[in-house]
Amino acid sequence: MNKDQGIGILLLIASVIGLLLYAWLLSSYAVVVMQITAFVAVATMLLILAWIGWTMATTPPPAPLEPEQTRIPSRPEAKQ
């Protein structure tokens, strides 16, 4: 088994244990757990929006695009 598979198994086991712990806490302290869960969800969303706002406010605007000057090839003069 390589390192990535070991980390994957560890994440799987930790997730299942976390789910069982959350279910047990929810059955024992439903109101408090729901309040904490709602707070963390809303706070995470607002922090992501704040980060996006900070990034937009502090990033300098892009340089304006200047139109390319194209040359029209000159025509050879008609020979008479």
PyMOL Python script that loads the backbone (N, CA, C, O; Angstrom):
from pymol import cmd

cmd.read_pdbstr("""\
ATOM      1  N   MET A   1       0.852  -1.170   0.000  1.00  0.00           N
ATOM      2  CA  MET A   1       0.000   0.000   0.000  1.00  0.00           C
ATOM      3  C   MET A   1       0.903   1.240   0.000  1.00  0.00           C
ATOM      4  O   MET A   1       1.850   1.332   0.781  1.00  0.00           O
ATOM      5  N   ASN A   2       0.594   2.183  -0.885  1.00  0.00           N
ATOM      6  CA  ASN A   2       1.416   3.384  -0.930  1.00  0.00           C
ATOM      7  C   ASN A   2       0.890   4.439   0.039  1.00  0.00           C
ATOM      8  O   ASN A   2      -0.138   4.252   0.690  1.00  0.00           O
ATOM      9  N   LYS A   3       1.613   5.545   0.117  1.00  0.00           N
ATOM     10  CA  LYS A   3       1.292   6.599   1.083  1.00  0.00           C
ATOM     11  C   LYS A   3      -0.094   7.207   0.841  1.00  0.00           C
ATOM     12  O   LYS A   3      -0.828   7.467   1.794  1.00  0.00           O
ATOM     13  N   ASP A   4      -0.452   7.434  -0.414  1.00  0.00           N
ATOM     14  CA  ASP A   4      -1.752   8.033  -0.741  1.00  0.00           C
ATOM     15  C   ASP A   4      -2.904   7.133  -0.298  1.00  0.00           C
ATOM     16  O   ASP A   4      -3.913   7.623   0.210  1.00  0.00           O
ATOM     17  N   GLN A   5      -2.763   5.840  -0.485  1.00  0.00           N
ATOM     18  CA  GLN A   5      -3.820   4.922  -0.056  1.00  0.00           C
ATOM     19  C   GLN A   5      -3.943   4.921   1.460  1.00  0.00           C
ATOM     20  O   GLN A   5      -5.054   4.856   1.987  1.00  0.00           O
ATOM     21  N   GLY A   6      -2.826   4.991   2.170  1.00  0.00           N
ATOM     22  CA  GLY A   6      -2.859   5.049   3.629  1.00  0.00           C
ATOM     23  C   GLY A   6      -3.556   6.300   4.131  1.00  0.00           C
ATOM     24  O   GLY A   6      -4.346   6.247   5.074  1.00  0.00           O
ATOM     25  N   ILE A   7      -3.259   7.432   3.494  1.00  0.00           N
ATOM     26  CA  ILE A   7      -3.927   8.689   3.863  1.00  0.00           C
ATOM     27  C   ILE A   7      -5.417   8.596   3.549  1.00  0.00           C
ATOM     28  O   ILE A   7      -6.245   9.088   4.316  1.00  0.00           O
ATOM     29  N   GLY A   8      -5.761   7.969   2.430  1.00  0.00           N
ATOM     30  CA  GLY A   8      -7.172   7.799   2.062  1.00  0.00           C
ATOM     31  C   GLY A   8      -7.921   6.963   3.077  1.00  0.00           C
ATOM     32  O   GLY A   8      -9.043   7.306   3.451  1.00  0.00           O
ATOM     33  N   ILE A   9      -7.322   5.870   3.530  1.00  0.00           N
ATOM     34  CA  ILE A   9      -7.963   5.023   4.546  1.00  0.00           C
ATOM     35  C   ILE A   9      -8.107   5.788   5.856  1.00  0.00           C
ATOM     36  O   ILE A   9      -9.136   5.689   6.525  1.00  0.00           O
ATOM     37  N   LEU A  10      -7.074   6.552   6.226  1.00  0.00           N
ATOM     38  CA  LEU A  10      -7.137   7.355   7.449  1.00  0.00           C
ATOM     39  C   LEU A  10      -8.259   8.394   7.372  1.00  0.00           C
ATOM     40  O   LEU A  10      -8.986   8.598   8.343  1.00  0.00           O
ATOM     41  N   LEU A  11      -8.397   9.049   6.219  1.00  0.00           N
ATOM     42  CA  LEU A  11      -9.490  10.022   6.032  1.00  0.00           C
ATOM     43  C   LEU A  11     -10.855   9.345   6.104  1.00  0.00           C
ATOM     44  O   LEU A  11     -11.791   9.896   6.684  1.00  0.00           O
ATOM     45  N   LEU A  12     -10.974   8.163   5.523  1.00  0.00           N
ATOM     46  CA  LEU A  12     -12.232   7.426   5.563  1.00  0.00           C
ATOM     47  C   LEU A  12     -12.610   7.086   7.002  1.00  0.00           C
ATOM     48  O   LEU A  12     -13.748   7.309   7.415  1.00  0.00           O
ATOM     49  N   ILE A  13     -11.666   6.550   7.760  1.00  0.00           N
ATOM     50  CA  ILE A  13     -11.939   6.171   9.152  1.00  0.00           C
ATOM     51  C   ILE A  13     -12.263   7.403   9.989  1.00  0.00           C
ATOM     52  O   ILE A  13     -13.197   7.374  10.790  1.00  0.00           O
ATOM     53  N   ALA A  14     -11.505   8.483   9.814  1.00  0.00           N
ATOM     54  CA  ALA A  14     -11.759   9.709  10.576  1.00  0.00           C
ATOM     55  C   ALA A  14     -13.135  10.290  10.246  1.00  0.00           C
ATOM     56  O   ALA A  14     -13.822  10.797  11.132  1.00  0.00           O
ATOM     57  N   SER A  15     -13.535  10.218   8.988  1.00  0.00           N
ATOM     58  CA  SER A  15     -14.848  10.736   8.583  1.00  0.00           C
ATOM     59  C   SER A  15     -15.975   9.926   9.211  1.00  0.00           C
ATOM     60  O   SER A  15     -16.951  10.496   9.697  1.00  0.00           O
ATOM     61  N   VAL A  16     -15.850   8.616   9.205  1.00  0.00           N
ATOM     62  CA  VAL A  16     -16.890   7.768   9.803  1.00  0.00           C
ATOM     63  C   VAL A  16     -16.968   8.012  11.313  1.00  0.00           C
ATOM     64  O   VAL A  16     -18.062   8.109  11.868  1.00  0.00           O
ATOM     65  N   ILE A  17     -15.822   8.112  11.973  1.00  0.00           N
ATOM     66  CA  ILE A  17     -15.815   8.399  13.414  1.00  0.00           C
ATOM     67  C   ILE A  17     -16.427   9.776  13.683  1.00  0.00           C
ATOM     68  O   ILE A  17     -17.203   9.933  14.625  1.00  0.00           O
ATOM     69  N   GLY A  18     -16.083  10.781  12.857  1.00  0.00           N
ATOM     70  CA  GLY A  18     -16.663  12.121  13.002  1.00  0.00           C
ATOM     71  C   GLY A  18     -18.168  12.116  12.818  1.00  0.00           C
ATOM     72  O   GLY A  18     -18.886  12.803  13.544  1.00  0.00           O
ATOM     73  N   LEU A  19     -18.653  11.345  11.848  1.00  0.00           N
ATOM     74  CA  LEU A  19     -20.087  11.246  11.612  1.00  0.00           C
ATOM     75  C   LEU A  19     -20.796  10.615  12.802  1.00  0.00           C
ATOM     76  O   LEU A  19     -21.848  11.090  13.231  1.00  0.00           O
ATOM     77  N   LEU A  20     -20.214   9.539  13.334  1.00  0.00           N
ATOM     78  CA  LEU A  20     -20.814   8.877  14.500  1.00  0.00           C
ATOM     79  C   LEU A  20     -20.799   9.798  15.723  1.00  0.00           C
ATOM     80  O   LEU A  20     -21.770   9.851  16.478  1.00  0.00           O
ATOM     81  N   LEU A  21     -19.697  10.520  15.914  1.00  0.00           N
ATOM     82  CA  LEU A  21     -19.611  11.462  17.036  1.00  0.00           C
ATOM     83  C   LEU A  21     -20.640  12.580  16.887  1.00  0.00           C
ATOM     84  O   LEU A  21     -21.298  12.959  17.856  1.00  0.00           O
ATOM     85  N   TYR A  22     -20.774  13.106  15.670  1.00  0.00           N
ATOM     86  CA  TYR A  22     -21.757  14.162  15.420  1.00  0.00           C
ATOM     87  C   TYR A  22     -23.177  13.654  15.672  1.00  0.00           C
ATOM     88  O   TYR A  22     -23.989  14.365  16.264  1.00  0.00           O
ATOM     89  N   ALA A  23     -23.482  12.437  15.230  1.00  0.00           N
ATOM     90  CA  ALA A  23     -24.811  11.871  15.455  1.00  0.00           C
ATOM     91  C   ALA A  23     -25.073  11.688  16.953  1.00  0.00           C
ATOM     92  O   ALA A  23     -26.172  11.972  17.429  1.00  0.00           O
ATOM     93  N   TRP A  24     -24.067  11.215  17.696  1.00  0.00           N
ATOM     94  CA  TRP A  24     -24.244  11.043  19.136  1.00  0.00           C
ATOM     95  C   TRP A  24     -24.446  12.389  19.831  1.00  0.00           C
ATOM     96  O   TRP A  24     -25.314  12.521  20.693  1.00  0.00           O
ATOM     97  N   LEU A  25     -23.639  13.391  19.453  1.00  0.00           N
ATOM     98  CA  LEU A  25     -23.803  14.726  20.042  1.00  0.00           C
ATOM     99  C   LEU A  25     -25.165  15.312  19.685  1.00  0.00           C
ATOM    100  O   LEU A  25     -25.792  15.982  20.506  1.00  0.00           O
ATOM    101  N   LEU A  26     -25.619  15.060  18.468  1.00  0.00           N
ATOM    102  CA  LEU A  26     -26.914  15.582  18.024  1.00  0.00           C
ATOM    103  C   LEU A  26     -28.053  14.945  18.804  1.00  0.00           C
ATOM    104  O   LEU A  26     -29.043  15.607  19.116  1.00  0.00           O
ATOM    105  N   SER A  27     -27.916  13.662  19.120  1.00  0.00           N
ATOM    106  CA  SER A  27     -28.982  13.014  19.883  1.00  0.00           C
ATOM    107  C   SER A  27     -28.947  13.424  21.354  1.00  0.00           C
ATOM    108  O   SER A  27     -29.979  13.390  22.025  1.00  0.00           O
ATOM    109  N   SER A  28     -27.789  13.807  21.858  1.00  0.00           N
ATOM    110  CA  SER A  28     -27.673  14.177  23.268  1.00  0.00           C
ATOM    111  C   SER A  28     -27.912  15.665  23.509  1.00  0.00           C
ATOM    112  O   SER A  28     -28.594  16.044  24.460  1.00  0.00           O
ATOM    113  N   TYR A  29     -27.346  16.506  22.639  1.00  0.00           N
ATOM    114  CA  TYR A  29     -27.411  17.963  22.824  1.00  0.00           C
ATOM    115  C   TYR A  29     -27.871  18.627  21.529  1.00  0.00           C
ATOM    116  O   TYR A  29     -27.140  19.423  20.939  1.00  0.00           O
ATOM    117  N   ALA A  30     -29.061  18.302  21.098  1.00  0.00           N
ATOM    118  CA  ALA A  30     -29.530  18.692  19.770  1.00  0.00           C
ATOM    119  C   ALA A  30     -29.512  20.201  19.547  1.00  0.00           C
ATOM    120  O   ALA A  30     -29.005  20.663  18.524  1.00  0.00           O
ATOM    121  N   VAL A  31     -30.049  20.968  20.474  1.00  0.00           N
ATOM    122  CA  VAL A  31     -30.182  22.409  20.258  1.00  0.00           C
ATOM    123  C   VAL A  31     -28.808  23.072  20.176  1.00  0.00           C
ATOM    124  O   VAL A  31     -28.554  23.872  19.276  1.00  0.00           O
ATOM    125  N   VAL A  32     -27.937  22.745  21.102  1.00  0.00           N
ATOM    126  CA  VAL A  32     -26.607  23.355  21.120  1.00  0.00           C
ATOM    127  C   VAL A  32     -25.808  22.961  19.882  1.00  0.00           C
ATOM    128  O   VAL A  32     -25.150  23.804  19.274  1.00  0.00           O
ATOM    129  N   VAL A  33     -25.864  21.691  19.510  1.00  0.00           N
ATOM    130  CA  VAL A  33     -25.117  21.223  18.332  1.00  0.00           C
ATOM    131  C   VAL A  33     -25.641  21.893  17.068  1.00  0.00           C
ATOM    132  O   VAL A  33     -24.851  22.276  16.205  1.00  0.00           O
ATOM    133  N   MET A  34     -26.951  22.042  16.942  1.00  0.00           N
ATOM    134  CA  MET A  34     -27.516  22.705  15.762  1.00  0.00           C
ATOM    135  C   MET A  34     -27.135  24.181  15.734  1.00  0.00           C
ATOM    136  O   MET A  34     -26.868  24.726  14.663  1.00  0.00           O
ATOM    137  N   GLN A  35     -27.106  24.830  16.888  1.00  0.00           N
ATOM    138  CA  GLN A  35     -26.705  26.227  16.932  1.00  0.00           C
ATOM    139  C   GLN A  35     -25.246  26.384  16.518  1.00  0.00           C
ATOM    140  O   GLN A  35     -24.908  27.292  15.759  1.00  0.00           O
ATOM    141  N   ILE A  36     -24.387  25.504  17.013  1.00  0.00           N
ATOM    142  CA  ILE A  36     -22.977  25.571  16.658  1.00  0.00           C
ATOM    143  C   ILE A  36     -22.790  25.279  15.166  1.00  0.00           C
ATOM    144  O   ILE A  36     -22.013  25.954  14.489  1.00  0.00           O
ATOM    145  N   THR A  37     -23.500  24.279  14.663  1.00  0.00           N
ATOM    146  CA  THR A  37     -23.396  23.923  13.243  1.00  0.00           C
ATOM    147  C   THR A  37     -23.855  25.079  12.358  1.00  0.00           C
ATOM    148  O   THR A  37     -23.190  25.411  11.376  1.00  0.00           O
ATOM    149  N   ALA A  38     -24.977  25.686  12.696  1.00  0.00           N
ATOM    150  CA  ALA A  38     -25.483  26.809  11.904  1.00  0.00           C
ATOM    151  C   ALA A  38     -24.513  27.985  11.956  1.00  0.00           C
ATOM    152  O   ALA A  38     -24.270  28.635  10.939  1.00  0.00           O
ATOM    153  N   PHE A  39     -23.957  28.260  13.135  1.00  0.00           N
ATOM    154  CA  PHE A  39     -23.013  29.362  13.263  1.00  0.00           C
ATOM    155  C   PHE A  39     -21.774  29.117  12.409  1.00  0.00           C
ATOM    156  O   PHE A  39     -21.326  30.012  11.692  1.00  0.00           O
ATOM    157  N   VAL A  40     -21.221  27.914  12.482  1.00  0.00           N
ATOM    158  CA  VAL A  40     -20.015  27.601  11.709  1.00  0.00           C
ATOM    159  C   VAL A  40     -20.296  27.696  10.211  1.00  0.00           C
ATOM    160  O   VAL A  40     -19.463  28.204   9.460  1.00  0.00           O
ATOM    161  N   ALA A  41     -21.453  27.217   9.769  1.00  0.00           N
ATOM    162  CA  ALA A  41     -21.796  27.274   8.342  1.00  0.00           C
ATOM    163  C   ALA A  41     -21.921  28.717   7.863  1.00  0.00           C
ATOM    164  O   ALA A  41     -21.362  29.078   6.828  1.00  0.00           O
ATOM    165  N   VAL A  42     -22.649  29.541   8.609  1.00  0.00           N
ATOM    166  CA  VAL A  42     -22.842  30.939   8.210  1.00  0.00           C
ATOM    167  C   VAL A  42     -21.526  31.704   8.307  1.00  0.00           C
ATOM    168  O   VAL A  42     -21.206  32.493   7.418  1.00  0.00           O
ATOM    169  N   ALA A  43     -20.763  31.483   9.370  1.00  0.00           N
ATOM    170  CA  ALA A  43     -19.487  32.176   9.528  1.00  0.00           C
ATOM    171  C   ALA A  43     -18.519  31.812   8.410  1.00  0.00           C
ATOM    172  O   ALA A  43     -17.798  32.677   7.912  1.00  0.00           O
ATOM    173  N   THR A  44     -18.493  30.549   8.012  1.00  0.00           N
ATOM    174  CA  THR A  44     -17.617  30.127   6.920  1.00  0.00           C
ATOM    175  C   THR A  44     -18.001  30.812   5.622  1.00  0.00           C
ATOM    176  O   THR A  44     -17.134  31.287   4.887  1.00  0.00           O
ATOM    177  N   MET A  45     -19.293  30.867   5.335  1.00  0.00           N
ATOM    178  CA  MET A  45     -19.757  31.511   4.112  1.00  0.00           C
ATOM    179  C   MET A  45     -19.409  33.009   4.118  1.00  0.00           C
ATOM    180  O   MET A  45     -18.947  33.546   3.112  1.00  0.00           O
ATOM    181  N   LEU A  46     -19.632  33.671   5.251  1.00  0.00           N
ATOM    182  CA  LEU A  46     -19.341  35.094   5.321  1.00  0.00           C
ATOM    183  C   LEU A  46     -17.837  35.371   5.257  1.00  0.00           C
ATOM    184  O   LEU A  46     -17.422  36.376   4.680  1.00  0.00           O
ATOM    185  N   LEU A  47     -17.024  34.500   5.838  1.00  0.00           N
ATOM    186  CA  LEU A  47     -15.576  34.674   5.745  1.00  0.00           C
ATOM    187  C   LEU A  47     -15.086  34.497   4.312  1.00  0.00           C
ATOM    188  O   LEU A  47     -14.179  35.207   3.878  1.00  0.00           O
ATOM    189  N   ILE A  48     -15.672  33.562   3.578  1.00  0.00           N
ATOM    190  CA  ILE A  48     -15.306  33.394   2.168  1.00  0.00           C
ATOM    191  C   ILE A  48     -15.698  34.637   1.364  1.00  0.00           C
ATOM    192  O   ILE A  48     -14.932  35.099   0.518  1.00  0.00           O
ATOM    193  N   LEU A  49     -16.885  35.173   1.629  1.00  0.00           N
ATOM    194  CA  LEU A  49     -17.300  36.406   0.945  1.00  0.00           C
ATOM    195  C   LEU A  49     -16.396  37.573   1.310  1.00  0.00           C
ATOM    196  O   LEU A  49     -16.071  38.390   0.448  1.00  0.00           O
ATOM    197  N   ALA A  50     -15.981  37.669   2.574  1.00  0.00           N
ATOM    198  CA  ALA A  50     -15.069  38.733   2.995  1.00  0.00           C
ATOM    199  C   ALA A  50     -13.726  38.596   2.301  1.00  0.00           C
ATOM    200  O   ALA A  50     -13.128  39.595   1.900  1.00  0.00           O
ATOM    201  N   TRP A  51     -13.245  37.363   2.156  1.00  0.00           N
ATOM    202  CA  TRP A  51     -11.973  37.129   1.475  1.00  0.00           C
ATOM    203  C   TRP A  51     -12.061  37.534   0.004  1.00  0.00           C
ATOM    204  O   TRP A  51     -11.136  38.139  -0.536  1.00  0.00           O
ATOM    205  N   ILE A  52     -13.174  37.196  -0.635  1.00  0.00           N
ATOM    206  CA  ILE A  52     -13.371  37.592  -2.035  1.00  0.00           C
ATOM    207  C   ILE A  52     -13.410  39.115  -2.149  1.00  0.00           C
ATOM    208  O   ILE A  52     -12.805  39.692  -3.052  1.00  0.00           O
ATOM    209  N   GLY A  53     -14.129  39.762  -1.225  1.00  0.00           N
ATOM    210  CA  GLY A  53     -14.194  41.227  -1.230  1.00  0.00           C
ATOM    211  C   GLY A  53     -12.833  41.858  -1.013  1.00  0.00           C
ATOM    212  O   GLY A  53     -12.484  42.820  -1.698  1.00  0.00           O
ATOM    213  N   TRP A  54     -12.056  41.334  -0.071  1.00  0.00           N
ATOM    214  CA  TRP A  54     -10.718  41.846   0.189  1.00  0.00           C
ATOM    215  C   TRP A  54      -9.836  41.695  -1.054  1.00  0.00           C
ATOM    216  O   TRP A  54      -9.098  42.609  -1.421  1.00  0.00           O
ATOM    217  N   THR A  55      -9.925  40.546  -1.684  1.00  0.00           N
ATOM    218  CA  THR A  55      -9.119  40.303  -2.879  1.00  0.00           C
ATOM    219  C   THR A  55      -9.505  41.263  -3.995  1.00  0.00           C
ATOM    220  O   THR A  55      -8.635  41.808  -4.675  1.00  0.00           O
ATOM    221  N   MET A  56     -10.803  41.474  -4.188  1.00  0.00           N
ATOM    222  CA  MET A  56     -11.254  42.391  -5.236  1.00  0.00           C
ATOM    223  C   MET A  56     -10.864  43.829  -4.921  1.00  0.00           C
ATOM    224  O   MET A  56     -10.534  44.595  -5.826  1.00  0.00           O
ATOM    225  N   ALA A  57     -10.900  44.201  -3.638  1.00  0.00           N
ATOM    226  CA  ALA A  57     -10.595  45.579  -3.250  1.00  0.00           C
ATOM    227  C   ALA A  57      -9.104  45.882  -3.327  1.00  0.00           C
ATOM    228  O   ALA A  57      -8.727  47.025  -3.586  1.00  0.00           O
ATOM    229  N   THR A  58      -8.258  44.901  -3.111  1.00  0.00           N
ATOM    230  CA  THR A  58      -6.822  45.154  -3.057  1.00  0.00           C
ATOM    231  C   THR A  58      -6.074  44.778  -4.329  1.00  0.00           C
ATOM    232  O   THR A  58      -4.881  45.058  -4.444  1.00  0.00           O
ATOM    233  N   THR A  59      -6.744  44.156  -5.275  1.00  0.00           N
ATOM    234  CA  THR A  59      -6.087  43.793  -6.533  1.00  0.00           C
ATOM    235  C   THR A  59      -6.140  44.981  -7.482  1.00  0.00           C
ATOM    236  O   THR A  59      -7.214  45.531  -7.725  1.00  0.00           O
ATOM    237  N   PRO A  60      -4.993  45.382  -8.021  1.00  0.00           N
ATOM    238  CA  PRO A  60      -5.023  46.515  -8.953  1.00  0.00           C
ATOM    239  C   PRO A  60      -5.763  46.145 -10.233  1.00  0.00           C
ATOM    240  O   PRO A  60      -5.773  44.983 -10.640  1.00  0.00           O
ATOM    241  N   PRO A  61      -6.377  47.134 -10.861  1.00  0.00           N
ATOM    242  CA  PRO A  61      -7.107  46.831 -12.101  1.00  0.00           C
ATOM    243  C   PRO A  61      -6.135  46.417 -13.199  1.00  0.00           C
ATOM    244  O   PRO A  61      -4.968  46.810 -13.191  1.00  0.00           O
ATOM    245  N   PRO A  62      -6.623  45.629 -14.131  1.00  0.00           N
ATOM    246  CA  PRO A  62      -5.736  45.211 -15.226  1.00  0.00           C
ATOM    247  C   PRO A  62      -5.384  46.396 -16.122  1.00  0.00           C
ATOM    248  O   PRO A  62      -6.139  47.363 -16.223  1.00  0.00           O
ATOM    249  N   ALA A  63      -4.245  46.301 -16.757  1.00  0.00           N
ATOM    250  CA  ALA A  63      -3.831  47.353 -17.693  1.00  0.00           C
ATOM    251  C   ALA A  63      -4.807  47.383 -18.870  1.00  0.00           C
ATOM    252  O   ALA A  63      -5.250  46.336 -19.344  1.00  0.00           O
ATOM    253  N   PRO A  64      -5.136  48.577 -19.334  1.00  0.00           N
ATOM    254  CA  PRO A  64      -6.076  48.652 -20.464  1.00  0.00           C
ATOM    255  C   PRO A  64      -5.451  48.049 -21.714  1.00  0.00           C
ATOM    256  O   PRO A  64      -4.246  48.145 -21.950  1.00  0.00           O
ATOM    257  N   LEU A  65      -6.297  47.438 -22.487  1.00  0.00           N
ATOM    258  CA  LEU A  65      -5.844  46.836 -23.735  1.00  0.00           C
ATOM    259  C   LEU A  65      -5.773  47.915 -24.810  1.00  0.00           C
ATOM    260  O   LEU A  65      -6.722  48.670 -25.020  1.00  0.00           O
ATOM    261  N   GLU A  66      -4.651  47.968 -25.469  1.00  0.00           N
ATOM    262  CA  GLU A  66      -4.505  48.929 -26.555  1.00  0.00           C
ATOM    263  C   GLU A  66      -4.771  48.203 -27.864  1.00  0.00           C
ATOM    264  O   GLU A  66      -4.319  47.074 -28.056  1.00  0.00           O
ATOM    265  N   PRO A  67      -5.499  48.846 -28.759  1.00  0.00           N
ATOM    266  CA  PRO A  67      -5.785  48.167 -30.035  1.00  0.00           C
ATOM    267  C   PRO A  67      -4.499  47.977 -30.831  1.00  0.00           C
ATOM    268  O   PRO A  67      -3.615  48.833 -30.848  1.00  0.00           O
ATOM    269  N   GLU A  68      -4.431  46.847 -31.475  1.00  0.00           N
ATOM    270  CA  GLU A  68      -3.275  46.571 -32.321  1.00  0.00           C
ATOM    271  C   GLU A  68      -3.348  47.415 -33.574  1.00  0.00           C
ATOM    272  O   GLU A  68      -4.403  47.543 -34.196  1.00  0.00           O
ATOM    273  N   GLN A  69      -2.225  47.983 -33.933  1.00  0.00           N
ATOM    274  CA  GLN A  69      -2.189  48.749 -35.173  1.00  0.00           C
ATOM    275  C   GLN A  69      -1.784  47.797 -36.287  1.00  0.00           C
ATOM    276  O   GLN A  69      -0.676  47.262 -36.322  1.00  0.00           O
ATOM    277  N   THR A  70      -2.718  47.617 -37.180  1.00  0.00           N
ATOM    278  CA  THR A  70      -2.437  46.703 -38.289  1.00  0.00           C
ATOM    279  C   THR A  70      -2.061  47.515 -39.508  1.00  0.00           C
ATOM    280  O   THR A  70      -2.633  48.569 -39.786  1.00  0.00           O
ATOM    281  N   ARG A  71      -1.113  47.010 -40.203  1.00  0.00           N
ATOM    282  CA  ARG A  71      -0.695  47.671 -41.439  1.00  0.00           C
ATOM    283  C   ARG A  71      -1.418  47.041 -42.615  1.00  0.00           C
ATOM    284  O   ARG A  71      -1.520  45.820 -42.735  1.00  0.00           O
ATOM    285  N   ILE A  72      -1.903  47.891 -43.453  1.00  0.00           N
ATOM    286  CA  ILE A  72      -2.503  47.397 -44.690  1.00  0.00           C
ATOM    287  C   ILE A  72      -1.378  47.297 -45.710  1.00  0.00           C
ATOM    288  O   ILE A  72      -0.728  48.291 -46.031  1.00  0.00           O
ATOM    289  N   PRO A  73      -1.156  46.101 -46.210  1.00  0.00           N
ATOM    290  CA  PRO A  73      -0.058  45.975 -47.179  1.00  0.00           C
ATOM    291  C   PRO A  73      -0.306  46.836 -48.408  1.00  0.00           C
ATOM    292  O   PRO A  73      -1.414  46.904 -48.939  1.00  0.00           O
ATOM    293  N   SER A  74       0.740  47.475 -48.829  1.00  0.00           N
ATOM    294  CA  SER A  74       0.588  48.357 -50.003  1.00  0.00           C
ATOM    295  C   SER A  74       0.484  47.498 -51.251  1.00  0.00           C
ATOM    296  O   SER A  74       1.095  46.436 -51.362  1.00  0.00           O
ATOM    297  N   ARG A  75      -0.301  47.992 -52.169  1.00  0.00           N
ATOM    298  CA  ARG A  75      -0.494  47.273 -53.436  1.00  0.00           C
ATOM    299  C   ARG A  75       0.618  47.665 -54.393  1.00  0.00           C
ATOM    300  O   ARG A  75       1.020  48.826 -54.472  1.00  0.00           O
ATOM    301  N   PRO A  76       1.091  46.694 -55.098  1.00  0.00           N
ATOM    302  CA  PRO A  76       2.059  47.087 -56.161  1.00  0.00           C
ATOM    303  C   PRO A  76       1.300  47.850 -57.243  1.00  0.00           C
ATOM    304  O   PRO A  76       0.175  47.505 -57.606  1.00  0.00           O
ATOM    305  N   GLU A  77       1.935  48.870 -57.731  1.00  0.00           N
ATOM    306  CA  GLU A  77       1.273  49.694 -58.738  1.00  0.00           C
ATOM    307  C   GLU A  77       1.118  48.900 -60.032  1.00  0.00           C
ATOM    308  O   GLU A  77       1.978  48.105 -60.411  1.00  0.00           O
ATOM    309  N   ALA A  78       0.008  49.141 -60.683  1.00  0.00           N
ATOM    310  CA  ALA A  78      -0.266  48.432 -61.938  1.00  0.00           C
ATOM    311  C   ALA A  78       0.695  48.910 -63.008  1.00  0.00           C
ATOM    312  O   ALA A  78       0.892  50.111 -63.194  1.00  0.00           O
ATOM    313  N   LYS A  79       1.281  47.977 -63.696  1.00  0.00           N
ATOM    314  CA  LYS A  79       2.197  48.327 -64.773  1.00  0.00           C
ATOM    315  C   LYS A  79       1.371  48.555 -66.043  1.00  0.00           C
ATOM    316  O   LYS A  79       0.422  47.827 -66.332  1.00  0.00           O
ATOM    317  N   GLN A  80       1.755  49.563 -66.771  1.00  0.00           N
ATOM    318  CA  GLN A  80       1.020  49.867 -67.998  1.00  0.00           C
ATOM    319  C   GLN A  80       1.798  49.513 -69.215  1.00  0.00           C
ATOM    320  O   GLN A  80       1.319  49.707 -70.332  1.00  0.00           O
TER     321      GLN A  80
END
""", "prot")
cmd.dss("prot")
cmd.show_as("cartoon", "prot")
cmd.util.cbc("prot")
cmd.orient("prot")
